[in-house]
């Protein structure tokens, strides 16, 4: 059975992607959660060549980087990418764009599932990234009919944008009505709710991740377990 190494569910956006995909496609796996620490290199290096999460173990095979994990799973399981060639092309392009881009969105609106925050003086580069995000989502929803980005079924492209849904919730980001409807649909998935509830129960705090949110925002509400 697959072993998926992830980190704190409250913070680890990269971990969420393959975890959610495995859950949604009902692919059996064992979750191996490792806490972020001030210095976790040696611990993480014991299961990941890059000392980063996520990392998938399939027997003696290690697969690191979320996009590589998705492609590894796609070679072994149906439904990872859309069956339709046009939808599959869109899904791969959009997932790759998220994997490599939206740097300002990721740096300014860091993932912290359990809080609600208000941004103050965000960089000017955030606005065009949000506009591009909205455009990209609307393109998929309009072309393939929704409710997911590439059609009626959840696929890897939705897994890649799932962390953004939590960011929209945390920071109350302004998007179009269609984009926000998609966010609500993602957040309502039982697997997303399971991740979120587990994140709220995490009582440990990692200082650098906690500090990130204060660079551009102010925490208004903290729903996490004390």
TIMI-690767 format. One record per residue: residue in three letters; x, y, z of N, C-alpha, C in turn. Coordinates in steps of 0.1 Angstrom, whole numbers, padded with zeros to 4 digits, always signed. Each point is the difference from the previous one (the first is absolute). Layout:
% residues N
ALAXYZXYZXYZ...
***
This chain:
% residues 226
UNK+0008-0012+0000-0008+0012+0000+0009+0012+0000UNK-0005+0011-0007+0007+0012+0000+0002+0006+0014UNK+0011+0007+0002+0003+0007+0012+0001+0015-0004UNK-0008+0009+0005+0001+0014-0004+0005+0008+0012UNK+0012+0006-0001+0005+0008+0010-0004+0014-0002UNK-0006+0006+0010-0005+0014+0000+0004+0007+0012UNK-0003+0013+0001+0003+0007+0012-0013+0006+0006UNK+0001+0009+0009-0012+0006+0007-0011+0004-0010UNK-0012-0005+0003-0011+0003-0009-0004+0015+0000UNK+0003+0006+0011-0003+0015+0001+0008+0008-0010UNK+0013-0004-0002+0009+0008-0009+0003-0006-0013UNK+0000-0013-0002+0007-0006-0011-0009-0001-0012UNK+0001+0010-0008-0008+0001-0013+0005-0011-0010UNK+0013-0002-0001+0005-0010-0009-0005-0014+0003UNK+0000-0003+0013-0005-0013+0005-0014-0003-0004UNK-0008+0011+0001-0015-0002-0003-0003-0005-0013UNK+0008+0003-0010-0003-0003-0014-0001-0015-0002UNK+0011-0008+0002-0001-0015-0002-0009-0006+0010UNK+0000+0005+0012-0009-0006+0010-0014+0000-0004UNK-0005+0012-0005-0014+0002-0004-0003-0009-0013UNK+0010+0000-0009-0002-0008-0012-0002-0015+0004UNK+0008-0005+0008-0001-0014+0004-0013-0003+0007UNK-0004+0010+0009-0013-0002+0007-0012+0001-0010UNK+0000+0009-0009-0011+0002-0010-0001-0012-0009UNK+0011-0006-0004+0000-0011-0009-0001-0014+0007UNK-0001+0001+0013-0001-0013+0008+0011-0009-0002UNK+0012+0006-0001+0013-0008-0002+0005-0002+0014UNK+0001-0013+0005+0005-0002+0013+0014+0005+0003UNK+0003+0005+0011+0013+0005+0004+0000+0002+0015UNK+0012+0000+0006+0003+0002+0014+0005+0014+0001UNK-0005+0008+0009+0004+0014+0002+0011+0000+0010UNK+0011+0006-0003+0012+0002+0009+0002+0014+0003UNK-0005+0006+0011+0000+0014+0003+0012+0003+0008UNK+0008+0009-0004+0012+0005+0007-0001+0015+0003UNK+0003+0004+0012-0002+0014+0004+0011+0008-0006UNK-0004+0012-0005+0011+0010-0003+0006+0004+0014UNK+0013+0002+0000+0007+0004+0011+0010+0011-0004UNK+0006+0007+0010+0010+0011-0003+0011-0006-0009UNK+0005-0012+0003+0010-0007-0008-0005-0014-0002UNK-0006-0003-0011-0005-0013-0003+0007-0007-0011UNK+0012+0005-0004+0006-0005-0012+0004-0015+0002UNK+0006-0003+0010+0005-0014+0002-0012-0010+0000UNK-0011+0004+0007-0012-0008+0001-0006-0002-0014UNK-0002+0011-0007-0007-0001-0013+0009-0006-0010UNK+0013+0001+0001+0010-0006-0009-0001-0015+0001UNK-0005-0005+0011+0000-0015+0002-0011-0006-0009UNK-0009+0007-0005-0011-0006-0008-0001+0008-0014UNK+0007+0011-0001-0001+0008-0013+0013+0005-0004UNK+0004-0003-0013+0013+0004-0005+0002+0015+0001UNK-0010+0008+0000+0001+0015+0001-0002+0005+0014UNK-0004-0009+0009-0003+0004+0014-0013+0009+0000UNK-0008-0002-0010-0013+0007-0001-0012-0009-0002UNK-0011+0005+0003-0013-0008-0003-0007+0007-0011UNK-0009-0008-0007-0003-0014+0003+0010-0010-0007UNK+0000-0012+0005+0008-0010-0006-0007-0013+0000UNK-0002-0007-0011-0007-0012-0001+0009-0012+0000UNK-0002-0010+0008+0008-0013-0001-0009-0011-0005UNK+0005-0006-0010-0007-0012-0006+0010-0012+0001UNK+0000-0007+0011+0010-0010+0002+0014+0007+0002UNK+0009-0003-0008+0014+0006+0000+0001+0012-0008UNK-0011+0004-0007+0000+0011-0009-0004+0013+0007UNK+0007+0010-0001-0003+0013+0006-0003+0010-0011UNK-0012+0007+0002-0004+0010-0010-0002+0013+0007UNK+0008+0010-0003-0001+0013+0006-0005+0011-0010UNK-0005+0011+0005-0006+0011-0007-0014-0004-0004UNK-0009+0009+0004-0015-0004-0002-0003-0003-0015UNK+0005+0008-0009-0003-0003-0014+0005-0014-0005UNK+0012-0003+0005+0005-0014-0003-0008-0011+0006UNK-0005+0003+0012-0008-0010+0007-0013-0002-0008UNK-0006+0011-0005-0012-0001-0008+0002-0008-0012UNK+0011+0002-0007+0003-0007-0013+0003-0015+0003UNK+0006-0002+0011+0003-0014+0004-0013-0008+0002UNK-0010+0007+0007-0013-0006+0003-0008-0002-0013UNK+0002+0010-0010-0008+0000-0012+0005-0012-0009UNK+0012-0005+0002+0004-0012-0008-0005-0013+0006UNK-0006+0001+0012-0005-0012+0007-0015+0000+0003UNK-0006+0011-0001-0014+0001+0004-0008+0009-0010UNK-0012-0004-0003-0009+0008-0009-0006+0012+0008UNK-0003+0010-0007-0007+0012+0006+0009+0011+0005UNK+0013-0002+0000+0009+0010+0005-0001+0013-0009UNK+0000-0002-0013-0002+0010-0010-0013-0003-0008UNK-0006+0011-0005-0012-0003-0008+0002-0009-0012UNK-0010-0008-0003+0001-0009-0012+0000+0008-0013UNK-0008+0010+0000-0001+0009-0013+0013+0007-0002UNK+0005-0001-0012+0013+0006-0003+0001+0015+0002UNK-0011+0007-0004+0000+0014+0001+0000+0004+0015UNK-0008-0006+0007-0001+0002+0015+0013-0003+0007UNK+0006-0011-0005+0013-0005+0006+0011+0010-0003UNK+0000+0006-0012+0010+0010-0003-0002+0012+0009UNK-0012+0005+0001-0003+0012+0009+0005-0004+0015UNK-0004-0011+0004+0003-0004+0014+0015-0001+0003UNK+0007-0005-0009+0015-0001+0001+0006+0014+0000UNK-0004+0008-0009+0005+0014-0001-0003+0008+0012UNK-0012-0001+0005-0004+0008+0012+0007-0005+0012UNK+0001-0013+0002+0007-0006+0011+0015+0004+0000UNK+0006+0000-0012+0014+0004-0001+0002+0015+0003UNK-0010+0008-0005+0001+0014+0003-0001+0003+0015UNK-0008-0008+0007-0001+0002+0015+0012-0005+0006UNK+0006-0011-0004+0012-0006+0006+0012+0010-0001UNK+0001+0007-0012+0012+0008-0002-0003+0015+0002UNK-0012+0004+0001-0004+0014+0000-0007+0005+0012UNK-0007+0011-0001-0008+0006+0011+0009+0002+0013UNK+0012+0004-0002+0010+0001+0011-0004+0010+0010UNK-0006+0012-0005-0004+0010+0010-0012-0005+0008UNK-0009-0006-0006-0012-0006+0007+0005-0009+0011UNK+0010-0009-0003+0004-0010+0010+0008+0007+0011UNK+0008+0010-0004+0009+0006+0011-0008+0010+0009UNK-0010+0007-0006-0008+0010+0008-0011-0007+0007UNK-0007-0009-0006-0011-0007+0006+0004-0014+0003UNK+0009-0002+0010+0005-0013+0004-0012-0008+0005UNK+0001-0014-0001-0011-0008+0004+0001-0001+0016UNK-0011+0003+0006-0002-0001+0014-0015-0003+0002UNK-0004-0012-0001-0014-0004-0001-0009+0005+0011UNK+0006+0000+0012-0008+0002+0012-0003+0015+0004UNK+0005+0009-0008-0002+0014+0004-0007+0008-0011UNK-0005+0011+0004-0006+0010-0010+0008+0013+0002UNK+0005+0005-0011+0009+0011+0000-0004+0011-0010UNK+0005+0012+0003-0003+0012-0009+0014+0004-0005UNK+0001+0002-0013+0012+0004-0006+0002+0015+0002UNK+0012+0004+0001+0003+0015+0001+0012+0003-0009UNK-0001+0009-0009+0010+0004-0010+0006-0012-0007UNK-0008-0008-0007+0006-0011-0007+0008+0006-0012UNK+0010-0007-0005+0007+0004-0012-0009+0002-0012UNK+0004+0010-0009-0008+0002-0012-0002-0012-0009UNK+0010-0009+0001+0000-0012-0009-0011-0009+0004UNK-0006+0001+0012-0010-0009+0003-0013+0001-0008UNK-0004+0012-0003-0012+0003-0008+0000-0007-0014UNK+0011+0001-0008-0001-0007-0013+0001-0015+0002UNK+0006-0005+0010-0001-0015+0002-0014-0004+0003UNK-0007+0007+0009-0014-0004+0003-0008+0001-0013UNK+0002+0010-0008-0007+0002-0012+0002-0012-0010UNK+0013-0004+0000+0003-0012-0009-0006-0012+0006UNK+0000-0002+0013-0006-0012+0006-0015+0000-0003UNK-0007+0011+0001-0014+0000-0003-0002-0003-0015UNK+0008+0006-0009-0001-0003-0014+0002-0015-0003UNK+0010-0006+0006+0003-0014-0002-0011-0009+0004UNK-0006+0003+0012-0011-0008+0005-0012+0001-0008UNK-0003+0013-0004-0012+0002-0008+0001-0007-0014UNK+0012+0000-0005+0002-0007-0013-0004-0015+0001UNK+0006-0006+0010-0003-0015+0002-0015-0002+0003UNK-0006+0007+0009-0014-0002+0003-0009+0002-0011UNK+0003+0011-0009-0009+0003-0011+0002-0011-0011UNK+0012-0003-0003+0003-0009-0011-0004-0014+0002UNK+0001-0005+0013-0003-0014+0003-0012-0003+0009UNK-0007+0011+0003-0013-0001+0006-0001-0002+0015UNK+0012-0001+0007+0000-0001+0015-0006-0013+0005UNK-0002-0001+0013+0004+0010+0010+0015+0000+0003UNK+0008-0009-0005+0014+0000+0002+0006+0007-0012UNK+0013+0003+0001+0006+0008-0011+0001-0007-0013UNK+0001-0013-0001+0000-0007-0013-0012-0008-0003UNK-0011+0003+0007-0012-0007-0003-0007-0005+0013UNK-0008-0010-0001-0008-0005+0010+0007-0008+0011UNK+0012-0004-0003+0008-0008+0009+0012+0007+0006UNK+0003-0003+0013+0012+0005+0006+0012-0006-0006UNK+0010+0008-0004+0012-0005-0006+0012+0007+0007UNK+0012-0003-0005+0012+0006+0006+0001+0015+0000UNK-0006+0006-0010+0000+0015-0001-0007+0006+0012UNK-0011-0006+0005-0007+0005+0011+0008-0002+0013UNK+0008-0011+0000+0009-0003+0012+0010+0011+0001UNK+0005+0005-0012+0010+0010+0000-0005+0014+0005UNK-0013+0002-0002-0005+0013+0004-0007-0001+0014UNK-0001-0012+0006-0007-0001+0013+0007+0009+0010UNK+0013+0001+0001+0006+0009+0010-0005+0014-0002UNK-0002+0004-0012-0005+0014-0003-0013+0002+0006UNK-0009-0010+0000-0013+0001+0006+0001+0003+0015UNK+0009-0006+0007+0002+0003+0014+0006+0014+0001UNK+0008+0005-0009+0005+0013+0001-0011+0011-0002UNK-0009-0003-0010-0011+0009-0002-0009+0001+0013UNK-0002-0012+0007-0007+0000+0012+0007+0008+0011UNK+0013-0002+0001+0007+0007+0011+0001+0015-0002UNK+0002+0004-0012+0003+0015-0002-0012+0007-0007UNK-0011-0007-0002-0012+0006-0006+0004+0007-0013UNK+0007-0007-0009+0004+0006-0012-0011+0003-0010UNK+0001+0011-0007-0011+0004-0009+0002-0007-0013UNK-0010-0008-0004-0001-0006-0013-0014+0001-0006UNK-0001-0004-0012-0014+0000-0006-0009-0010+0007UNK-0013+0002-0003-0010-0009+0006+0002-0014-0004UNK+0004-0002-0013+0002-0014-0005+0012-0006+0007UNK+0011+0008+0002+0011-0006+0006-0002-0003+0015UNK-0008+0008+0006-0003-0002+0014-0009-0012+0002UNK-0009-0002-0010-0009-0012+0000+0009-0013-0001UNK+0010+0001-0008+0010-0012-0001+0007-0002+0013UNK+0004+0011+0007+0007-0001+0012-0009-0007+0011UNK-0012+0004+0000-0010-0006+0010-0002-0015-0003UNK+0000-0003-0013-0002-0014-0004+0012-0008+0005UNK+0012+0005-0002+0012-0007+0005+0000-0002+0015UNK-0003+0011+0007+0001+0000+0015-0011-0009+0006UNK-0010-0003-0008-0011-0008+0006+0003-0015-0002UNK+0010-0004-0008+0003-0014-0002+0003-0006+0013UNK-0005-0012+0003+0003-0007+0013+0015-0001+0003UNK+0008-0003-0010+0014-0001+0002+0006+0013+0004UNK-0004+0011-0006+0005+0013+0004-0005+0004+0014UNK-0012-0004+0003-0005+0002+0014+0008-0008+0010UNK+0004-0012-0004+0008-0009+0009+0014+0007+0002UNK+0006+0004-0010+0013+0007+0001-0001+0012+0009UNK-0011+0008-0002-0002+0013+0007-0002-0003+0015UNK-0008-0010+0003-0003-0003+0014+0013-0005+0007UNK+0008-0008-0007+0012-0005+0006+0010+0012+0002UNK+0000+0009-0009+0009+0012+0001-0004+0008+0013UNK-0013+0001+0003-0005+0008+0011+0004-0007+0013UNK+0002-0013+0000+0004-0008+0012+0015+0000+0003UNK+0008+0005-0010+0014+0000+0002+0003+0011+0011UNK+0006-0004+0011+0003+0009+0011+0014+0006-0001UNK+0008-0006-0009+0014+0005+0000+0001+0012-0010UNK+0009+0009+0002+0002+0012-0008+0015+0000-0004UNK+0002+0003-0013+0014+0001-0005+0003+0015-0002UNK+0010+0006+0007+0002+0014+0000+0001+0007-0013UNK+0007-0006-0009+0002+0007-0013-0013+0001-0008UNK-0008-0011+0000-0012+0000-0007-0010+0010+0007UNK+0000+0001+0013-0009+0009+0007+0004+0015-0004UNK+0013+0002-0001+0005+0014-0003-0003+0004-0014UNK-0001-0009-0009-0003+0003-0014-0012+0008-0002UNK-0011-0004+0007-0013+0006-0002+0000+0015+0005UNK+0009+0003+0009+0001+0014+0005+0007+0010-0009UNK+0007-0005-0010+0007+0008-0009-0009+0009-0008UNK-0012-0005-0004-0009+0007-0008-0014+0000+0005UNK-0002-0006+0012-0014-0001+0005-0001+0000+0015UNK-0012+0002+0004-0003+0000+0015-0010-0011+0002UNK+0003-0008+0010-0010-0011+0003-0011+0006+0008UNK-0012-0003-0005-0013+0005+0006-0006-0011+0009UNK+0000-0012-0004-0006-0011+0007+0009-0012-0001UNK+0002-0008+0011+0008-0012+0000-0009-0011+0005UNK-0004-0009-0009-0009-0011+0003+0008-0013+0005UNK+0013+0001+0000+0007-0012+0004+0000-0004+0014UNK+0002-0013+0003+0001-0004+0014+0011+0007+0007UNK-0002+0004+0012+0010+0008+0007+0011-0010+0005
***
